[in-house]
């Protein structure tokens, strides 16, 4: 148990890294689900390496294994077989409680449906992930306000989601994803509920996070136009990468 706790602390500890280093690596990853008497492989020998500070888009038809791949990258699921490395540490067989700690510090999530809590203000929504990490209230409030300023919503901090436009809600969601200063952002169709003009603003900001703050962005999208924002596009078919396009 002590050895496990020490390993988790090493994984979540911030370290200075060069942009060229690999932050996430999936090696021959399989995810097999039991469906009645049959087995279905959502991932079948998936190999993928993501560099620090890279913006990668994952594409593929329905049932290609995109969601499964992202769930494993985001420490939301573990492989049936194969290995997943985060910052060089094998996280494939960790317990859910350990994965939850890693998610809280290393990974930020941006969803298509925003997933903001309707009864909380923008500021309180951004503060929430920091609450789970035990940060003092004054520090949480100050950081949340700074993040809202970063996404150009500082003056809307006391507004609830229903008082914000779709684009503003997504920018609050981005601010929330940055609350614990994660190294990796996972974006699942981040502009799916936005008009094209607002979607462009969101995508420009995500791109800026990689170029100016060295954040690593892994985005799932069906939109070829959005995929062009990425440095690399990985196209999945039948649970593994069919081809990759570098930009």
Secondary structure as GFF3:
##gff-version 3
##sequence-region A 1 247
A	DSSP	alpha_helix	2	12	.	.	.	ID=ss1
A	DSSP	beta_strand	22	35	.	.	.	ID=ss2
A	DSSP	beta_strand	38	51	.	.	.	ID=ss3
A	DSSP	beta_strand	55	59	.	.	.	ID=ss4
A	DSSP	alpha_helix	66	73	.	.	.	ID=ss5
A	DSSP	beta_strand	81	86	.	.	.	ID=ss6
A	DSSP	beta_strand	89	90	.	.	.	ID=ss7
A	DSSP	alpha_helix	96	106	.	.	.	ID=ss8
A	DSSP	beta_strand	107	110	.	.	.	ID=ss9
A	DSSP	alpha_helix	122	132	.	.	.	ID=ss10
A	DSSP	alpha_helix	137	150	.	.	.	ID=ss11
A	DSSP	three_ten_helix	154	156	.	.	.	ID=ss12
A	DSSP	three_ten_helix	161	163	.	.	.	ID=ss13
A	DSSP	alpha_helix	166	177	.	.	.	ID=ss14
A	DSSP	beta_strand	184	188	.	.	.	ID=ss15
A	DSSP	alpha_helix	196	213	.	.	.	ID=ss16
A	DSSP	beta_strand	216	220	.	.	.	ID=ss17
A	DSSP	alpha_helix	224	227	.	.	.	ID=ss18
A	DSSP	beta_strand	232	237	.	.	.	ID=ss19
A	DSSP	beta_strand	240	246	.	.	.	ID=ss20
###
